[in-house]
Amino acid sequence: MPKSNRNVYQSLAMIGQFGINMLVPVFACSFLGMFLDKKLGTSCFVIVLFFMGAAAGFRNIYRFSKRIFNRQSSESAYLHKGRKKQNGTEVKSEETNYENSHNQNEQDII
């Protein structure tokens, strides 16, 4: 399977998971509220539990997106850490070069 098709399928699966993460708590809490309203003869549980389900759905989406972002950023950090060796010699990353030049400038001042 080509890599571009794989990315499309992963994106579609992620969108589906966002929908499921939002809708399942809303429907579950709404149906529980309707059940309690019928059993107890009230009309307020469905509204309260609907909003609780919506809050739970937003929390699920936030946690899911945070986990995806952390995974992508850690993969990106792993891929872009800097080259350890190139042609048998060590290659320093840009941060190390900046720190060394900064330390050199401090020593010149002192």
N, C-alpha and C positions, 0 to 999 in steps of 0.2 A: 504494500500500500504506500503510495507516495506520501511524503511528509506533509504536503499542503493539505491533502485530504484528511490526514490524521489530526491536524490542528483544527480543521473545520468540525470534525466529529467531536473532538474534545470540547470545543467552544459550545456546540449544541448541547452536549451532555451537561456542561456547566450551567447553561441557561435553564435547562430542565430541572436541575437540582435547586436553582434559585426559586423557581416556581413551586416546587414541592416543599421546600423549606418554609415558604410563606403560606401556602394554602392549607397544608395539613393541620397546623395548629389552629388556624382560623375555623376550619370546618369542624374539627374535633371539639373545640370549645363551644362553638355555636350549637352543635347537635347535643352536647351535654347540657347546655343552657336550656334548649327546647325540652329535653327530657325532664330536667328538674322543674321547669315551669309547669309542665303537664302533671307531674306527680304532686307538686306542692300547690298548684292552683295560683301561681303568681305570674307576673309578666316582666320581671326585671332581670332574671338570671341570664337570659339569652343576650341581653345588651351588655351586661357586665362581662360575661365570659367571652363574648365576641371581641371586645377591646383587649381583654387579657390574651386571647389567641393572637390578635394582631401584634401586640407587644412581643409575644413570644416568637412570632414569625420574623419580626424585624431583628430581634436578638439573634435568631438563627442565621439570618442572612448576613448580619454584621460579623458574626463569628466565622462563617463560611468564607466570606470575602477576605477577612483578615488572615485566615489560614492560607488561602490561595496566594495573597500578596506576599506573605512571609516566605512561602515556599518558592515563589518566583524570584524574590529578592535574594534568597540564600543561594538559589541556583545561579543567578546572575553574578553574585559575589564569588561563587566558586569558579565560574567560567572566566571572570575578569580579574582574578587576584593578581595577576602579573605573571610573567614567564619566569620560571625558576631557573631554567638553564637553556642556553641557546648556543649551539656549536661548542659545547663543553665548557663554556664560561658562564658565570652568573650574570644575569641581567637584572638591574635594580628597577623597581617600579618608580613611577613618577613621584609618589609620595616620599619615598626614600631619597630620591634625588633632591627634592625640595627641602626635606629636613636637613640633609647634609649641607646644602648651600646656605640654609638659614643658620645652622650652627657655625659654619665658616664665617659668615658675616658677623655673628655675635663675637667670635674670637677676634676678628679684626678690630672691632670696636673697643674691646677690652684691652 
